[in-house]
Amino acid sequence: MRENRRLELKERVTNTFLKTVSAYANYGTGEILFGVADDGTMVGLEDPTSDCLRIGNAINDGISPRPEFSISENSRTGVVTLRVLEGTTSPICTVRRHTSAAMPRRSRSMTSSSGGWGWRGPT
């Protein structure tokens, strides 16, 4: 398993993943696997259930408008998969206390919907 433009690997959960969420929401659907090292080795997360909650809260609090996403947990490996769908609203930005950042997105409508739990953005 290797990173590419639709797949990002993260060994642990830190808020740096929010920029990747914003990029996927603006430019095309993608996944982030938490608990996987850069070389593709599955290392697992110590508490994947609570990390799922942290990831969802970070997206809800740190990205505007909120993108459509789903989070799933593999209890056997401790790997958490975050799937972010390309949004229909642009730009989708990371939000910090006094600043926001985003790249302009190209115009294209989204037709697919997510499975699992998550938040569906405006359509």
C-alpha positions in Angstrom: 0.0 0.0 0.0 1.4 3.4 -1.0 0.2 7.0 -0.8 -1.3 8.5 -4.0 -3.5 11.5 -4.8 -6.6 9.6 -3.4 -4.9 7.9 -0.4 -3.1 9.4 2.5 -1.5 7.3 5.3 -1.2 8.6 8.9 0.5 6.7 11.7 -1.5 8.6 14.3 -4.2 11.3 14.6 -3.1 14.9 14.6 -4.9 17.9 13.2 -2.6 18.1 10.2 -5.0 15.8 8.4 -7.5 18.6 8.1 -5.6 20.1 5.2 -6.0 16.8 3.4 -9.7 16.7 4.1 -10.1 20.2 2.7 -8.1 19.1 -0.4 -10.2 16.0 -1.0 -13.4 18.0 -0.5 -12.3 20.6 -3.1 -10.6 18.4 -5.7 -11.9 14.8 -5.5 -12.9 12.0 -3.2 -10.1 10.4 -1.2 -9.3 8.4 1.9 -7.0 8.8 4.9 -6.0 5.7 6.8 -5.0 6.3 10.4 -2.8 3.7 12.1 -0.8 3.0 8.9 2.9 4.0 8.6 4.2 5.8 5.5 5.7 2.5 4.3 2.2 0.9 4.4 2.8 -1.1 7.6 -0.3 -1.3 9.7 0.6 -0.2 13.2 -2.9 0.4 14.5 -4.2 3.1 16.8 -4.2 2.6 20.6 -7.9 3.6 21.0 -9.5 3.7 17.5 -13.0 4.2 18.9 -12.1 7.4 20.6 -10.0 8.5 17.7 -13.1 8.1 15.4 -14.8 10.6 17.6 -11.8 13.0 17.7 -11.6 12.9 13.9 -15.3 13.6 13.4 -15.1 16.5 15.9 -12.0 17.9 14.3 -13.7 18.0 10.9 -16.9 19.5 12.3 -15.0 22.2 14.3 -12.2 22.8 11.8 -13.6 22.8 8.3 -16.2 25.1 6.7 -18.5 24.3 5.1 -18.5 20.8 6.5 -17.7 18.2 3.9 -19.5 14.9 3.5 -17.5 12.2 5.1 -17.6 8.7 6.6 -15.5 7.1 9.3 -15.0 3.4 9.8 -13.0 1.4 12.3 -11.3 -2.0 11.8 -11.3 -3.4 15.3 -9.0 -6.3 14.3 -6.2 -4.0 13.0 -6.9 -0.8 14.9 -6.9 1.1 11.5 -9.4 3.9 11.1 -10.5 4.9 7.5 -11.8 8.4 6.8 -13.5 8.8 3.4 -14.1 12.4 2.2 -16.3 13.1 -0.8 -15.8 15.9 -3.2 -18.1 18.8 -2.2 -20.5 20.8 -4.2 -19.8 24.0 -2.3 -16.6 25.9 -2.8 -14.2 26.5 -1.4 -14.1 24.2 1.5 -11.5 25.6 4.0 -9.7 24.7 7.2 -10.7 27.2 9.8 -8.5 28.5 12.6 -9.2 31.1 15.2 -8.3 34.1 13.0 -7.5 32.6 9.6 -8.7 30.2 7.0 -7.0 28.6 4.1 -8.1 26.8 0.9 -7.3 26.3 -2.7 -9.9 27.3 -5.2 -11.7 24.2 -6.6 -12.6 23.5 -10.1 -16.3 23.4 -10.9 -17.9 20.0 -11.0 -20.9 18.5 -9.3 -20.9 15.5 -7.1 -23.4 12.7 -7.7 -22.4 10.0 -5.2 -23.3 9.7 -1.5 -21.4 8.2 1.4 -22.2 5.1 3.4 -21.5 4.8 7.1 -22.0 7.6 9.5 -20.9 11.2 8.9 -22.2 14.6 8.1 -23.8 15.4 4.8 -23.0 18.9 3.7 -25.4 21.2 1.9 -26.4 20.2 -1.6 
